[in-house]
Every structure is written in C-alpha cells, then in structure tokens.
Amino acid sequence: MTENERILQLDRALEARVFSQDDAPLSVARDLVDMPSTRFRKNFRRRLEMAAAQRSQKMPAHIRPGDHSVIPYLVVPAQTR
C-alpha cells in the first residue's frame, strides 16, 4: 500500500468516525489523548538529548569551525621546484 493510499484510508476512517456520531470530535480526541505512548515519548526524548549532546561537544583545536571534510594536498620538496 502506497503512502497516498494509507493517507486516504486514514482520511476516510476519520471522516466516517466524525460524521457518524454527534460527539465525534470529542470521541476522536479521547482516542488520541495517549498518542504517542509514554514509552515512545521517553525514548524519543532520550535520543534527542543524546543527539544534542553530541552536537554540543567542542571541536578539537586543530579543526576550524565549519570544516567537515579532509582535503588532500601534495607537498613538493623544495629541490624539485
């Protein structure tokens, strides 16, 4: 099933739910209150904090800010110039 088909399926399900009941918006809201799960939120927060900590680590003094790659170059001895 493609992503568009899944989106359309979800849209149809939500429309059917909303238009079939008088208190449908409240019913849908009640179903979505606990989403995402507490376990997911804790894991996601931990991963975000780890990523932020890695980004905030200082770069070594010999690497200039903004340099992200190694650039090879040749050194020619003074006698052959």
C-alpha positions as CSV (number, residue, x, y, z in Angstrom):
1,M,0.0,0.0,0.0
2,T,1.5,3.3,-1.0
3,E,1.7,6.3,1.3
4,N,-1.1,8.1,-0.5
5,E,-3.4,5.1,-0.2
6,R,-2.7,5.0,3.6
7,I,-3.4,8.7,3.9
8,L,-6.7,8.3,2.0
9,Q,-7.6,5.3,4.1
10,L,-7.0,7.2,7.3
11,D,-8.9,10.2,6.0
12,R,-11.9,8.0,5.1
13,A,-11.8,6.4,8.6
14,L,-11.7,9.7,10.3
15,E,-14.5,11.1,8.2
16,A,-16.6,8.1,8.9
17,R,-15.9,8.4,12.6
18,V,-16.6,12.2,12.7
19,F,-19.8,12.2,10.7
20,S,-21.3,9.1,12.3
21,Q,-21.7,10.5,15.8
22,D,-22.9,13.7,17.4
23,D,-19.9,13.9,19.8
24,A,-17.5,12.7,17.3
25,P,-14.8,15.4,17.7
26,L,-14.7,14.6,21.5
27,S,-14.6,10.9,20.8
28,V,-11.7,11.2,18.3
29,A,-9.9,13.5,20.8
30,R,-10.3,10.9,23.6
31,D,-8.8,8.2,21.3
32,L,-5.8,10.4,20.5
33,V,-5.0,11.6,24.1
34,D,-2.5,8.9,24.8
35,M,-0.7,9.1,21.5
36,P,2.1,8.7,21.2
37,S,2.7,6.3,24.0
38,T,4.7,7.3,27.1
39,R,7.4,4.8,26.2
40,F,7.8,6.3,22.7
41,R,8.0,9.8,24.1
42,K,10.7,8.8,26.7
43,N,12.7,7.0,24.0
44,F,12.4,9.9,21.6
45,R,13.4,12.5,24.2
46,R,16.4,10.4,25.2
47,R,17.5,10.2,21.5
48,L,17.1,13.9,21.0
49,E,19.1,14.7,24.1
50,M,21.9,12.3,23.0
51,A,22.0,14.0,19.6
52,A,22.1,17.4,21.1
53,A,24.9,16.4,23.5
54,Q,26.9,15.1,20.5
55,R,26.4,18.3,18.6
56,S,27.4,20.4,21.5
57,Q,30.8,18.7,22.0
58,K,33.6,21.0,21.3
59,M,35.7,20.6,18.1
60,P,39.4,19.9,18.6
61,A,41.6,23.0,18.4
62,H,43.2,22.0,15.1
63,I,39.8,21.8,13.3
64,R,38.3,25.1,12.3
65,P,34.6,25.6,12.7
66,G,32.7,24.7,9.6
67,D,35.4,22.3,8.3
68,H,33.7,18.9,7.9
69,S,35.9,17.1,5.5
70,V,39.5,16.2,4.8
71,I,41.2,17.9,1.8
72,P,44.2,16.1,0.5
73,Y,47.1,18.1,-0.9
74,L,50.6,17.4,-2.3
75,V,53.8,18.6,-0.7
76,V,56.5,19.2,-3.3
77,P,60.1,19.2,-1.9
78,A,62.0,22.5,-2.3
79,Q,64.7,20.9,-4.6
80,T,62.3,19.9,-7.3
81,R,60.6,23.3,-7.7
